[in-house]
Amino acid sequence: MSLRSNQSVVMALIAAGIALCPALNARTRWAEQTETDQSAAQKVTPPKGPVMEPDPSVGLMEKGFQHLYELNFDGARVDFRAYEKNLPEDPMGKAAEAASYLFEQFNTKGILTSDFFLNDTKFLGGADGTPAQNQNPLFVEANNEARDLAKRRLKSNPRDINGLLALTIADGMESDYDALIIKKQLDGLKVMKQAEAEANTLLAIDPSQQDANVALGMSNYVIGCLPGFKRALVWFGGIHGDRLKGMQLMASAAEHGHYLQPFAKVMLALAYEREHQMERAHDLLSQLAVQFPSNPVFAREVALSAKK
């Protein structure tokens, strides 16, 4: 190849290189810019969205009932009142507060014990003391407020779960108060029938609300324990009871209930003792003693049931 030809080839290569430079430079700049953008993106912190804080009332009801079954009634009321403050239109707060006053009186009178439950004179006749001496105005006031709040909610929504549950609990407690504390057994049975109807309505809407079965179970069992002539008398008033059905309903609440599950276990255990099923009673009482070790009543009842 001649010198002229070599020079032509070199010049062509140089020209081609010059032509490629803009494209290469563009690609280089694009790669550098992309790397810069990616690096910057990594450094930028995305803006934070709104953080959903948990409802401060969540857990207050659970904690309050824990205190209740530990016999720490003042502590329970602190939690229940805090719940009421956070959710003033929810009747469950007032119903729980009312329960704290009634359970405290039950504890003072020894009602949730085998000494009371196995004594027909007490079980069917009521607690020691006259009706006037046994008045519990704090319970009555809180329970009436719970009932009013529940009815207000149910007026706007007849299927309101908390409204129905609170109303069932309020009427169930009033029934116990009438029959066991102020010794108005007939009045107690009438309110018990009312609580039974409310419980059935609630369970038809939401079968998981097993706390309602406490009222149903109690009504059936207590009425079923009445002497024959009294059962016949209330039967004409449309009030019926069945001991075995009552125990089945309380067993359902004891297994699947929520706030009232321990109460259902207590009542079922005492019913088992009345029915001479001591092994079953001992098993339930042992569960309660383990769950609430600071409650001396459960520990005592476990020890007593082991000897019977």
PASEBA-1860 file (N, C-alpha, C; in nm, 3 decimals):
! residues 308
1> MSLRSNQS> 0.087/-0.119/0.000/0.000/0.000/0.000/0.090/0.122/0.000 ~ 0.048/0.224/-0.078/0.130/0.344/-0.091/0.113/0.432/0.030 ~ 0.204/0.525/0.048/0.200/0.620/0.158/0.072/0.700/0.155 ~ 0.031/0.739/0.031/-0.094/0.816/0.020/-0.212/0.735/0.071 ~ -0.210/0.606/0.037/-0.323/0.520/0.081/-0.326/0.508/0.233 ~ -0.206/0.490/0.295/-0.199/0.480/0.442/-0.250/0.607/0.508 ~ -0.212/0.716/0.452/-0.259/0.843/0.509/-0.412/0.854/0.500 ~ -0.467/0.806/0.390/-0.613/0.814/0.372/-0.685/0.729/0.476
9> VVMALIAA> -0.628/0.609/0.502/-0.690/0.522/0.602/-0.687/0.585/0.740 ~ -0.571/0.642/0.776/-0.556/0.706/0.908/-0.653/0.820/0.922 ~ -0.664/0.901/0.818/-0.754/1.016/0.823/-0.900/0.969/0.838 ~ -0.934/0.857/0.771/-1.071/0.805/0.781/-1.100/0.759/0.923 ~ -1.002/0.690/0.986/-1.020/0.642/1.123/-1.035/0.758/1.220 ~ -0.955/0.862/1.199/-0.963/0.980/1.285/-1.100/1.045/1.272 ~ -1.147/1.052/1.148/-1.277/1.113/1.124/-1.388/1.034/1.190 ~ -1.377/0.900/1.181/-1.479/0.815/1.243/-1.477/0.832/1.394
17> GIALCPAL> -1.358/0.842/1.452/-1.346/0.861/1.597/-1.408/0.991/1.641 ~ -1.381/1.095/1.559/-1.438/1.225/1.592/-1.591/1.220/1.586 ~ -1.640/1.145/1.488/-1.787/1.134/1.474/-1.850/1.059/1.592 ~ -1.778/0.959/1.644/-1.831/0.880/1.756/-1.823/0.953/1.889 ~ -1.736/1.047/1.903/-1.713/1.114/2.032/-1.839/1.175/2.092 ~ -1.921/1.247/2.011/-2.041/1.307/2.072/-2.134/1.202/2.133 ~ -2.147/1.089/2.058/-2.236/0.983/2.109/-2.179/0.922/2.236 ~ -2.047/0.895/2.236/-1.985/0.837/2.355/-1.995/0.932/2.475
25> NARTRWAE> -1.970/1.059/2.444/-1.978/1.158/2.552/-2.120/1.168/2.609 ~ -2.218/1.159/2.516/-2.358/1.165/2.560/-2.391/1.047/2.650 ~ -2.342/0.926/2.606/-2.367/0.806/2.688/-2.299/0.817/2.822 ~ -2.179/0.871/2.821/-2.106/0.885/2.948/-2.178/0.981/3.042 ~ -2.224/1.095/2.983/-2.296/1.192/3.065/-2.425/1.133/3.119 ~ -2.496/1.052/3.035/-2.622/0.989/3.078/-2.598/0.892/3.194 ~ -2.490/0.811/3.181/-2.457/0.715/3.286/-2.421/0.786/3.415 ~ -2.343/0.896/3.402/-2.303/0.970/3.521/-2.423/1.034/3.588
33> QTETDQSA> -2.513/1.088/3.503/-2.632/1.154/3.558/-2.723/1.053/3.629 ~ -2.737/0.933/3.563/-2.820/0.827/3.623/-2.765/0.785/3.757 ~ -2.633/0.769/3.763/-2.568/0.731/3.889/-2.589/0.838/3.995 ~ -2.579/0.964/3.952/-2.599/1.075/4.045/-2.743/1.077/4.097 ~ -2.841/1.057/4.003/-2.982/1.057/4.041/-3.012/0.945/4.139 ~ -2.956/0.824/4.110/-2.981/0.710/4.199/-2.923/0.735/4.337 ~ -2.803/0.795/4.339/-2.739/0.824/4.466/-2.820/0.925/4.546 ~ -2.871/1.026/4.473/-2.951/1.129/4.540/-3.081/1.071/4.592
41> AQKVTPPK> -3.140/0.977/4.512/-3.265/0.916/4.554/-3.248/0.836/4.682 ~ -3.130/0.770/4.690/-3.103/0.692/4.810/-3.089/0.780/4.933 ~ -3.040/0.901/4.912/-3.018/0.991/5.025/-3.145/1.061/5.071 ~ -3.244/1.072/4.979/-3.366/1.144/5.014/-3.455/1.054/5.098 ~ -3.497/1.097/5.213/-3.586/1.021/5.301/-3.730/1.050/5.261 ~ -3.806/0.947/5.227/-3.945/0.972/5.185/-4.025/1.035/5.298 ~ -4.116/1.120/5.266/-4.195/1.186/5.371/-4.276/1.083/5.449 ~ -4.286/1.101/5.578/-4.361/1.010/5.664/-4.510/1.040/5.655
49> GPVMEPDP> -4.588/0.931/5.644/-4.732/0.946/5.644/-4.783/0.959/5.786 ~ -4.914/0.977/5.804/-4.970/0.988/5.939/-4.956/0.856/6.014 ~ -4.915/0.861/6.138/-4.898/0.742/6.221/-5.025/0.721/6.302 ~ -5.083/0.601/6.288/-5.206/0.570/6.359/-5.173/0.524/6.501 ~ -5.199/0.608/6.597/-5.174/0.572/6.736/-5.285/0.480/6.786 ~ -5.252/0.379/6.866/-5.357/0.291/6.918/-5.453/0.366/7.008 ~ -5.579/0.324/7.005/-5.681/0.384/7.091/-5.639/0.364/7.236 ~ -5.624/0.473/7.311/-5.579/0.458/7.451/-5.677/0.379/7.538
57> SVGLMEKG> -5.802/0.365/7.491/-5.899/0.288/7.570/-5.882/0.138/7.553 ~ -5.808/0.098/7.446/-5.787/-0.044/7.424/-5.707/-0.101/7.541 ~ -5.756/-0.204/7.599/-5.687/-0.267/7.711/-5.738/-0.222/7.847 ~ -5.804/-0.106/7.854/-5.852/-0.058/7.983/-5.960/-0.152/8.040 ~ -6.050/-0.197/7.954/-6.156/-0.286/8.000/-6.097/-0.420/8.046 ~ -6.002/-0.471/7.968/-5.937/-0.598/8.005/-5.867/-0.583/8.140 ~ -5.792/-0.475/8.154/-5.718/-0.451/8.278/-5.813/-0.434/8.396 ~ -5.924/-0.364/8.372/-6.021/-0.342/8.478/-6.083/-0.472/8.528
65> FQHLYELN> -6.120/-0.559/8.436/-6.178/-0.687/8.478/-6.074/-0.777/8.544 ~ -5.949/-0.765/8.500/-5.843/-0.839/8.569/-5.836/-0.796/8.716 ~ -5.838/-0.665/8.739/-5.838/-0.614/8.876/-5.963/-0.660/8.952 ~ -6.075/-0.661/8.883/-6.201/-0.701/8.946/-6.191/-0.843/9.003 ~ -6.140/-0.935/8.920/-6.131/-1.074/8.965/-6.016/-1.097/9.063 ~ -5.929/-0.997/9.075/-5.826/-1.001/9.178/-5.875/-0.938/9.308 ~ -6.000/-0.894/9.309/-6.064/-0.827/9.423/-6.004/-0.689/9.450 ~ -5.940/-0.631/9.350/-5.887/-0.495/9.359/-5.993/-0.402/9.298
73> FDGARVDF> -6.096/-0.375/9.373/-6.212/-0.304/9.319/-6.183/-0.157/9.290 ~ -6.102/-0.094/9.375/-6.065/0.046/9.348/-5.983/0.055/9.220 ~ -5.889/-0.036/9.202/-5.808/-0.037/9.080/-5.893/-0.061/8.957 ~ -5.992/-0.149/8.969/-6.082/-0.176/8.856/-6.158/-0.050/8.818 ~ -6.205/0.024/8.918/-6.283/0.144/8.888/-6.198/0.253/8.824 ~ -6.071/0.259/8.858/-5.982/0.356/8.792/-5.978/0.327/8.642 ~ -5.965/0.199/8.606/-5.959/0.161/8.464/-6.093/0.184/8.395 ~ -6.201/0.145/8.460/-6.332/0.159/8.398/-6.368/0.307/8.377
81> RAYEKNLP> -6.333/0.392/8.473/-6.364/0.534/8.456/-6.279/0.597/8.347 ~ -6.156/0.550/8.334/-6.072/0.599/8.224/-6.133/0.559/8.090 ~ -6.187/0.438/8.084/-6.255/0.391/7.963/-6.377/0.479/7.932 ~ -6.453/0.510/8.037/-6.570/0.596/8.021/-6.531/0.734/7.970 ~ -6.421/0.785/8.018/-6.375/0.918/7.975/-6.337/0.917/7.828 ~ -6.271/0.809/7.785/-6.230/0.799/7.644/-6.348/0.770/7.552 ~ -6.444/0.690/7.599/-6.559/0.652/7.517/-6.688/0.678/7.595 ~ -6.723/0.805/7.614/-6.836/0.839/7.702/-6.971/0.787/7.654
89> EDPMGKAA> -6.985/0.756/7.526/-7.114/0.709/7.476/-7.126/0.558/7.475 ~ -7.018/0.489/7.511/-7.020/0.343/7.515/-7.073/0.298/7.651 ~ -7.187/0.229/7.656/-7.246/0.190/7.784/-7.167/0.083/7.859 ~ -7.073/0.016/7.791/-6.997/-0.090/7.857/-6.911/-0.036/7.971 ~ -6.868/0.090/7.960/-6.789/0.148/8.068/-6.867/0.157/8.197 ~ -6.989/0.211/8.188/-7.073/0.223/8.308/-7.119/0.086/8.359 ~ -7.147/-0.007/8.267/-7.187/-0.141/8.308/-7.074/-0.208/8.387 ~ -6.950/-0.188/8.340/-6.835/-0.246/8.411/-6.817/-0.181/8.547
97> EAASYLFE> -6.835/-0.048/8.553/-6.824/0.020/8.683/-6.930/-0.031/8.779 ~ -7.052/-0.050/8.729/-7.159/-0.104/8.813/-7.121/-0.243/8.863 ~ -7.062/-0.323/8.775/-7.019/-0.458/8.814/-6.918/-0.453/8.929 ~ -6.832/-0.352/8.928/-6.732/-0.343/9.034/-6.796/-0.322/9.171 ~ -6.904/-0.243/9.176/-6.975/-0.220/9.303/-7.049/-0.346/9.348 ~ -7.112/-0.415/9.253/-7.189/-0.534/9.289/-7.096/-0.648/9.330 ~ -6.986/-0.668/9.256/-6.892/-0.774/9.290/-6.827/-0.747/9.425 ~ -6.803/-0.622/9.454/-6.746/-0.588/9.584/-6.843/-0.627/9.695
105> QFNTKGIL> -6.971/-0.600/9.674/-7.071/-0.638/9.773/-7.084/-0.790/9.782 ~ -7.079/-0.857/9.667/-7.081/-1.004/9.668/-6.965/-1.059/9.750 ~ -6.849/-0.996/9.734/-6.732/-1.043/9.809/-6.751/-1.020/9.959 ~ -6.802/-0.904/9.994/-6.825/-0.873/10.136/-6.925/-0.970/10.198 ~ -7.029/-1.005/10.122/-7.135/-1.092/10.172/-7.103/-1.241/10.154 ~ -6.991/-1.271/10.089/-6.953/-1.411/10.069/-7.044/-1.486/9.974 ~ -7.102/-1.415/9.878/-7.201/-1.477/9.789/-7.136/-1.574/9.690 ~ -7.020/-1.542/9.640/-6.955/-1.629/9.542/-6.868/-1.734/9.610
113> TSDFFLND> -6.926/-1.801/9.708/-6.856/-1.906/9.782/-6.948/-2.026/9.798 ~ -6.887/-2.141/9.826/-6.967/-2.262/9.847/-7.049/-2.251/9.976 ~ -6.999/-2.175/10.075/-7.075/-2.157/10.199/-7.213/-2.097/10.170 ~ -7.218/-2.007/10.076/-7.345/-1.943/10.039/-7.424/-2.030/9.942 ~ -7.357/-2.077/9.837/-7.426/-2.144/9.727/-7.484/-2.279/9.769 ~ -7.420/-2.346/9.862/-7.466/-2.479/9.902/-7.566/-2.475/10.017 ~ -7.594/-2.355/10.063/-7.691/-2.337/10.171/-7.822/-2.285/10.109 ~ -7.922/-2.373/10.101/-8.047/-2.334/10.033/-8.113/-2.213/10.097
121> TKFLGGAD> -8.100/-2.200/10.228/-8.161/-2.086/10.296/-8.102/-1.955/10.244 ~ -7.970/-1.954/10.225/-7.904/-1.834/10.174/-7.922/-1.821/10.023 ~ -7.898/-1.931/9.951/-7.903/-1.928/9.804/-8.040/-1.884/9.754 ~ -8.145/-1.933/9.818/-8.280/-1.899/9.774/-8.342/-1.787/9.855 ~ -8.278/-1.751/9.967/-8.335/-1.647/10.053/-8.261/-1.515/10.050 ~ -8.134/-1.515/10.004/-8.060/-1.390/9.994/-7.952/-1.374/10.098 ~ -7.877/-1.268/10.085/-7.761/-1.242/10.172/-7.804/-1.203/10.312 ~ -7.710/-1.215/10.404/-7.734/-1.169/10.542/-7.762/-1.020/10.543
129> GTPAQNQN> -7.846/-0.977/10.636/-7.879/-0.835/10.647/-8.016/-0.806/10.590 ~ -8.074/-0.697/10.636/-8.206/-0.659/10.587/-8.192/-0.588/10.452 ~ -8.301/-0.580/10.375/-8.295/-0.507/10.248/-8.245/-0.364/10.265 ~ -8.288/-0.298/10.372/-8.243/-0.160/10.396/-8.093/-0.155/10.423 ~ -8.044/-0.251/10.500/-7.901/-0.255/10.531/-7.817/-0.288/10.407 ~ -7.875/-0.360/10.316/-7.799/-0.409/10.199/-7.806/-0.317/10.078 ~ -7.872/-0.203/10.092/-7.882/-0.110/9.979/-7.743/-0.074/9.926 ~ -7.732/-0.067/9.794/-7.604/-0.034/9.728/-7.628/0.077/9.625
137> PLFVEANN> -7.640/0.202/9.672/-7.677/0.311/9.581/-7.575/0.337/9.470 ~ -7.447/0.313/9.496/-7.347/0.335/9.392/-7.368/0.238/9.276 ~ -7.400/0.113/9.309/-7.430/0.015/9.203/-7.554/0.056/9.126 ~ -7.660/0.091/9.197/-7.787/0.124/9.133/-7.769/0.243/9.037 ~ -7.698/0.346/9.082/-7.679/0.464/8.998/-7.600/0.431/8.872 ~ -7.488/0.362/8.889/-7.404/0.327/8.773/-7.479/0.234/8.678 ~ -7.554/0.139/8.733/-7.626/0.044/8.650/-7.738/0.112/8.571 ~ -7.806/0.207/8.634/-7.911/0.281/8.563/-7.852/0.366/8.451
145> EARDLAKR> -7.735/0.425/8.476/-7.669/0.504/8.372/-7.628/0.415/8.255 ~ -7.578/0.295/8.285/-7.540/0.201/8.179/-7.662/0.165/8.095 ~ -7.774/0.140/8.163/-7.897/0.104/8.092/-7.944/0.219/8.003 ~ -7.939/0.342/8.054/-7.983/0.458/7.976/-7.895/0.476/7.852 ~ -7.763/0.463/7.869/-7.672/0.476/7.755/-7.697/0.368/7.652 ~ -7.722/0.247/7.700/-7.746/0.136/7.609/-7.875/0.158/7.529 ~ -7.979/0.202/7.595/-8.106/0.224/7.527/-8.095/0.337/7.425 ~ -8.012/0.437/7.458/-7.992/0.548/7.365/-7.926/0.499/7.237
153> RLKSNPRD> -7.827/0.412/7.251/-7.760/0.357/7.133/-7.855/0.266/7.054 ~ -7.932/0.187/7.125/-8.021/0.093/7.058/-8.137/0.165/6.988 ~ -8.168/0.283/7.034/-8.275/0.360/6.969/-8.233/0.398/6.827 ~ -8.106/0.431/6.809/-8.058/0.467/6.675/-8.014/0.345/6.596 ~ -7.975/0.237/6.666/-7.935/0.114/6.598/-7.972/-0.006/6.685 ~ -8.086/-0.068/6.659/-8.132/-0.180/6.743/-8.039/-0.300/6.743 ~ -7.943/-0.304/6.650/-7.850/-0.417/6.642/-7.711/-0.382/6.696 ~ -7.703/-0.273/6.770/-7.573/-0.231/6.825/-7.526/-0.335/6.928
161> INGLLALT> -7.410/-0.394/6.901/-7.361/-0.504/6.984/-7.330/-0.459/7.126 ~ -7.254/-0.350/7.140/-7.220/-0.303/7.275/-7.343/-0.259/7.352 ~ -7.438/-0.201/7.282/-7.561/-0.159/7.349/-7.638/-0.279/7.403 ~ -7.652/-0.383/7.321/-7.724/-0.503/7.364/-7.649/-0.576/7.475 ~ -7.516/-0.583/7.463/-7.438/-0.653/7.565/-7.447/-0.580/7.699 ~ -7.431/-0.447/7.695/-7.438/-0.369/7.818/-7.576/-0.379/7.882 ~ -7.681/-0.378/7.799/-7.818/-0.388/7.853/-7.841/-0.526/7.915 ~ -7.792/-0.630/7.850/-7.805/-0.765/7.904/-7.733/-0.778/8.038
169> IADGMESD> -7.611/-0.724/8.043/-7.533/-0.731/8.167/-7.599/-0.649/8.277 ~ -7.647/-0.528/8.242/-7.710/-0.441/8.342/-7.834/-0.507/8.401 ~ -7.918/-0.564/8.315/-8.039/-0.628/8.366/-8.007/-0.757/8.441 ~ -7.906/-0.830/8.396/-7.864/-0.949/8.468/-7.815/-0.915/8.608 ~ -7.737/-0.807/8.619/-7.687/-0.766/8.751/-7.800/-0.716/8.840 ~ -7.895/-0.644/8.781/-8.007/-0.596/8.863/-8.089/-0.713/8.916 ~ -8.103/-0.815/8.833/-8.174/-0.935/8.877/-8.104/-0.999/8.997 ~ -7.971/-1.011/8.990/-7.895/-1.067/9.103/-7.907/-0.978/9.226
177> YDALIIKK> -7.901/-0.848/9.205/-7.910/-0.753/9.316/-8.047/-0.763/9.384 ~ -8.153/-0.767/9.302/-8.288/-0.776/9.359/-8.306/-0.905/9.439 ~ -8.264/-1.016/9.379/-8.291/-1.146/9.441/-8.199/-1.177/9.557 ~ -8.070/-1.146/9.543/-7.972/-1.189/9.643/-7.940/-1.084/9.748 ~ -7.947/-0.956/9.711/-7.903/-0.850/9.802/-8.020/-0.786/9.877 ~ -8.119/-0.738/9.802/-8.231/-0.671/9.870/-8.354/-0.761/9.882 ~ -8.337/-0.887/9.844/-8.434/-0.993/9.872/-8.573/-0.968/9.814 ~ -8.574/-0.918/9.693/-8.699/-0.904/9.619/-8.697/-1.008/9.507
185> QLDGLKVM> -8.717/-1.133/9.545/-8.699/-1.244/9.451/-8.790/-1.234/9.328 ~ -8.916/-1.196/9.349/-9.008/-1.188/9.235/-8.965/-1.079/9.138 ~ -8.924/-0.963/9.193/-8.875/-0.856/9.106/-8.750/-0.903/9.031 ~ -8.663/-0.974/9.104/-8.542/-1.025/9.041/-8.571/-1.120/8.927 ~ -8.671/-1.206/8.945/-8.708/-1.302/8.840/-8.765/-1.231/8.718 ~ -8.840/-1.124/8.741/-8.895/-1.048/8.628/-8.785/-0.983/8.545 ~ -8.689/-0.923/8.615/-8.577/-0.859/8.543/-8.491/-0.966/8.476 ~ -8.481/-1.083/8.540/-8.405/-1.193/8.483/-8.466/-1.237/8.350
193> KQAEAEAN> -8.598/-1.241/8.346/-8.666/-1.276/8.220/-8.635/-1.172/8.112 ~ -8.632/-1.047/8.152/-8.599/-0.939/8.058/-8.457/-0.954/8.006 ~ -8.362/-0.983/8.097/-8.222/-1.003/8.056/-8.210/-1.122/7.963 ~ -8.290/-1.224/7.988/-8.288/-1.344/7.902/-8.330/-1.309/7.759 ~ -8.434/-1.228/7.745/-8.481/-1.187/7.612/-8.373/-1.106/7.540 ~ -8.307/-1.016/7.613/-8.202/-0.933/7.553/-8.083/-1.019/7.512 ~ -8.049/-1.117/7.595/-7.938/-1.206/7.562/-7.968/-1.286/7.436 ~ -8.091/-1.333/7.423/-8.127/-1.409/7.303/-8.119/-1.322/7.177
201> TLLAIDPS> -8.161/-1.196/7.190/-8.152/-1.104/7.076/-8.008/-1.082/7.035 ~ -7.921/-1.060/7.134/-7.779/-1.037/7.107/-7.716/-1.159/7.041 ~ -7.742/-1.277/7.094/-7.680/-1.399/7.041/-7.732/-1.432/6.901 ~ -7.855/-1.393/6.871/-7.908/-1.414/6.736/-7.833/-1.327/6.635 ~ -7.790/-1.208/6.678/-7.714/-1.117/6.591/-7.568/-1.158/6.582 ~ -7.510/-1.190/6.697/-7.368/-1.225/6.703/-7.348/-1.340/6.803 ~ -7.345/-1.465/6.755/-7.331/-1.580/6.845/-7.201/-1.582/6.924 ~ -7.103/-1.502/6.884/-6.975/-1.501/6.956/-6.983/-1.427/7.089
209> QQDANVAL> -7.092/-1.352/7.110/-7.105/-1.273/7.234/-7.149/-1.364/7.350 ~ -7.059/-1.454/7.387/-7.095/-1.557/7.484/-7.111/-1.505/7.626 ~ -7.067/-1.383/7.654/-7.094/-1.326/7.786/-7.244/-1.320/7.814 ~ -7.323/-1.310/7.707/-7.468/-1.304/7.724/-7.522/-1.434/7.784 ~ -7.453/-1.544/7.764/-7.500/-1.671/7.817/-7.489/-1.680/7.969 ~ -7.416/-1.588/8.030/-7.412/-1.585/8.177/-7.551/-1.553/8.231 ~ -7.614/-1.449/8.174/-7.749/-1.413/8.217/-7.849/-1.525/8.188 ~ -7.837/-1.585/8.070/-7.927/-1.694/8.034/-7.907/-1.814/8.127
217> GMSNYVIG> -7.781/-1.849/8.151/-7.752/-1.963/8.236/-7.797/-1.942/8.379 ~ -7.770/-1.823/8.431/-7.809/-1.793/8.569/-7.961/-1.799/8.585 ~ -8.034/-1.741/8.490/-8.180/-1.739/8.502/-8.236/-1.880/8.502 ~ -8.189/-1.962/8.410/-8.239/-2.099/8.403/-8.202/-2.179/8.527 ~ -8.080/-2.162/8.575/-8.037/-2.244/8.687/-8.108/-2.203/8.817 ~ -8.111/-2.074/8.843/-8.172/-2.027/8.968/-8.320/-2.063/8.973 ~ -8.392/-2.038/8.863/-8.535/-2.072/8.860/-8.554/-2.223/8.872 ~ -8.464/-2.298/8.808/-8.473/-2.444/8.816/-8.447/-2.498/8.955
225> CLPGFKRA> -8.380/-2.421/9.039/-8.350/-2.464/9.176/-8.461/-2.429/9.274 ~ -8.558/-2.351/9.231/-8.667/-2.313/9.322/-8.749/-2.436/9.361 ~ -8.805/-2.434/9.481/-8.897/-2.544/9.519/-9.011/-2.554/9.420 ~ -9.069/-2.672/9.411/-9.172/-2.698/9.311/-9.287/-2.599/9.312 ~ -9.336/-2.563/9.430/-9.452/-2.473/9.436/-9.415/-2.333/9.386 ~ -9.290/-2.291/9.412/-9.248/-2.159/9.364/-9.228/-2.161/9.212 ~ -9.172/-2.271/9.161/-9.156/-2.281/9.016/-9.292/-2.276/8.948 ~ -9.390/-2.344/9.008/-9.526/-2.343/8.950/-9.584/-2.202/8.953
233> LVWFGGIH> -9.556/-2.131/9.062/-9.609/-1.996/9.077/-9.552/-1.903/8.971 ~ -9.419/-1.906/8.951/-9.357/-1.817/8.853/-9.385/-1.864/8.711 ~ -9.412/-1.996/8.697/-9.442/-2.048/8.564/-9.569/-1.982/8.508 ~ -9.666/-1.959/8.595/-9.790/-1.893/8.551/-9.763/-1.749/8.511 ~ -9.653/-1.692/8.560/-9.614/-1.557/8.521/-9.526/-1.555/8.397 ~ -9.511/-1.671/8.334/-9.431/-1.679/8.211/-9.282/-1.690/8.235 ~ -9.243/-1.724/8.357/-9.101/-1.735/8.392/-9.066/-1.883/8.407 ~ -8.977/-1.930/8.322/-8.943/-2.071/8.320/-8.793/-2.090/8.345
241> GDRLKGMQ> -8.759/-2.205/8.397/-8.619/-2.233/8.422/-8.588/-2.381/8.410 ~ -8.462/-2.411/8.382/-8.418/-2.550/8.367/-8.274/-2.557/8.417 ~ -8.253/-2.632/8.525/-8.120/-2.638/8.586/-8.014/-2.687/8.488 ~ -8.041/-2.795/8.417/-7.942/-2.853/8.327/-7.911/-2.759/8.211 ~ -8.016/-2.697/8.157/-7.995/-2.600/8.049/-7.913/-2.483/8.099 ~ -7.942/-2.439/8.222/-7.867/-2.329/8.280/-7.719/-2.362/8.291 ~ -7.687/-2.484/8.332/-7.548/-2.525/8.345/-7.480/-2.534/8.208 ~ -7.553/-2.579/8.107/-7.498/-2.586/7.971/-7.465/-2.446/7.919
249> LMASAAEH> -7.554/-2.351/7.943/-7.531/-2.214/7.898/-7.413/-2.151/7.971 ~ -7.404/-2.174/8.102/-7.290/-2.121/8.178/-7.160/-2.187/8.133 ~ -7.167/-2.315/8.095/-7.048/-2.384/8.045/-7.000/-2.322/7.914 ~ -7.095/-2.283/7.830/-7.060/-2.217/7.704/-6.991/-2.083/7.730 ~ -7.044/-2.006/7.827/-6.983/-1.878/7.864/-6.847/-1.900/7.929 ~ -6.835/-2.008/8.009/-6.709/-2.037/8.077/-6.600/-2.075/7.977 ~ -6.641/-2.131/7.864/-6.543/-2.172/7.763/-6.515/-2.063/7.662 ~ -6.617/-1.990/7.622/-6.602/-1.895/7.511/-6.629/-1.750/7.548
257> GHYLQPFA> -6.661/-1.721/7.673/-6.691/-1.584/7.712/-6.568/-1.496/7.712 ~ -6.590/-1.368/7.739/-6.481/-1.272/7.737/-6.466/-1.208/7.875 ~ -6.529/-1.091/7.894/-6.516/-1.022/8.022/-6.575/-1.104/8.138 ~ -6.683/-1.174/8.112/-6.752/-1.248/8.218/-6.712/-1.395/8.224 ~ -6.612/-1.433/8.147/-6.572/-1.574/8.148/-6.534/-1.625/8.288 ~ -6.450/-1.551/8.364/-6.419/-1.598/8.500/-6.542/-1.607/8.589 ~ -6.633/-1.509/8.577/-6.756/-1.513/8.657/-6.838/-1.636/8.621 ~ -6.845/-1.668/8.492/-6.918/-1.787/8.449/-6.854/-1.913/8.508
265> KVMLALAY> -6.722/-1.916/8.515/-6.653/-2.031/8.573/-6.685/-2.046/8.722 ~ -6.688/-1.933/8.792/-6.722/-1.937/8.935/-6.862/-1.993/8.954 ~ -6.958/-1.937/8.882/-7.098/-1.979/8.898/-7.116/-2.124/8.857 ~ -7.049/-2.165/8.750/-7.061/-2.304/8.705/-6.998/-2.399/8.806 ~ -6.884/-2.361/8.860/-6.818/-2.446/8.961/-6.908/-2.464/9.083 ~ -6.970/-2.356/9.128/-7.059/-2.365/9.244/-7.185/-2.447/9.211 ~ -7.231/-2.434/9.087/-7.346/-2.516/9.045/-7.306/-2.663/9.042 ~ -7.187/-2.693/8.994/-7.138/-2.832/8.996/-7.135/-2.887/9.138
273> EREHQMER> -7.094/-2.802/9.232/-7.091/-2.847/9.371/-7.232/-2.879/9.422 ~ -7.328/-2.795/9.385/-7.467/-2.822/9.424/-7.516/-2.953/9.362 ~ -7.465/-2.984/9.245/-7.507/-3.106/9.175/-7.418/-3.226/9.209 ~ -7.328/-3.207/9.306/-7.238/-3.314/9.353/-7.142/-3.363/9.242 ~ -7.102/-3.272/9.156/-7.002/-3.304/9.053/-6.870/-3.236/9.094 ~ -6.810/-3.290/9.199/-6.699/-3.222/9.265/-6.573/-3.216/9.177 ~ -6.551/-3.316/9.097/-6.430/-3.316/9.014/-6.434/-3.201/8.914 ~ -6.549/-3.181/8.852/-6.563/-3.070/8.758/-6.550/-2.935/8.829
281> AHDLLSQL> -6.610/-2.925/8.945/-6.599/-2.801/9.022/-6.454/-2.771/9.058 ~ -6.384/-2.873/9.104/-6.244/-2.855/9.144/-6.158/-2.811/9.025 ~ -6.185/-2.868/8.908/-6.107/-2.832/8.789/-6.124/-2.684/8.754 ~ -6.247/-2.635/8.754/-6.273/-2.494/8.723/-6.213/-2.402/8.828 ~ -6.229/-2.435/8.953/-6.175/-2.351/9.060/-6.022/-2.348/9.056 ~ -5.962/-2.459/9.018/-5.815/-2.463/9.005/-5.768/-2.370/8.893 ~ -5.843/-2.369/8.783/-5.810/-2.278/8.673/-5.814/-2.133/8.720 ~ -5.916/-2.099/8.796/-5.930/-1.961/8.845/-5.819/-1.926/8.944
289> AVQFPSNP> -5.783/-2.020/9.030/-5.677/-1.994/9.127/-5.543/-1.970/9.059 ~ -5.518/-2.039/8.948/-5.394/-2.019/8.872/-5.399/-1.885/8.798 ~ -5.514/-1.855/8.740/-5.528/-1.731/8.662/-5.524/-1.606/8.750 ~ -5.578/-1.619/8.873/-5.583/-1.504/8.964/-5.524/-1.545/9.100 ~ -5.392/-1.559/9.105/-5.328/-1.610/9.228/-5.343/-1.518/9.349 ~ -5.372/-1.390/9.326/-5.386/-1.297/9.438/-5.527/-1.297/9.497 ~ -5.618/-1.376/9.440/-5.755/-1.383/9.490/-5.764/-1.495/9.594 ~ -5.776/-1.462/9.722/-5.778/-1.566/9.826/-5.904/-1.651/9.825
297> VFAREVAL> -6.013/-1.598/9.770/-6.139/-1.674/9.767/-6.123/-1.796/9.677 ~ -6.061/-1.778/9.560/-6.042/-1.891/9.469/-5.952/-1.997/9.532 ~ -5.845/-1.952/9.598/-5.754/-2.047/9.662/-5.827/-2.127/9.771 ~ -5.910/-2.057/9.847/-5.984/-2.124/9.954/-6.085/-2.224/9.897 ~ -6.155/-2.184/9.790/-6.255/-2.271/9.733/-6.192/-2.396/9.670 ~ -6.074/-2.380/9.611/-6.002/-2.496/9.558/-5.972/-2.596/9.670 ~ -5.922/-2.544/9.780/-5.888/-2.630/9.893/-6.012/-2.700/9.948 ~ -6.123/-2.627/9.958/-6.247/-2.687/10.008/-6.302/-2.793/9.914
305> SAKK> -6.295/-2.765/9.785/-6.351/-2.861/9.688/-6.270/-2.990/9.685 ~ -6.142/-2.982/9.718/-6.057/-3.101/9.719/-6.095/-3.195/9.834 ~ -6.156/-3.140/9.939/-6.190/-3.220/10.058/-6.330/-3.282/10.048 ~ -6.409/-3.235/9.951/-6.550/-3.279/9.946/-6.566/-3.404/9.858
END
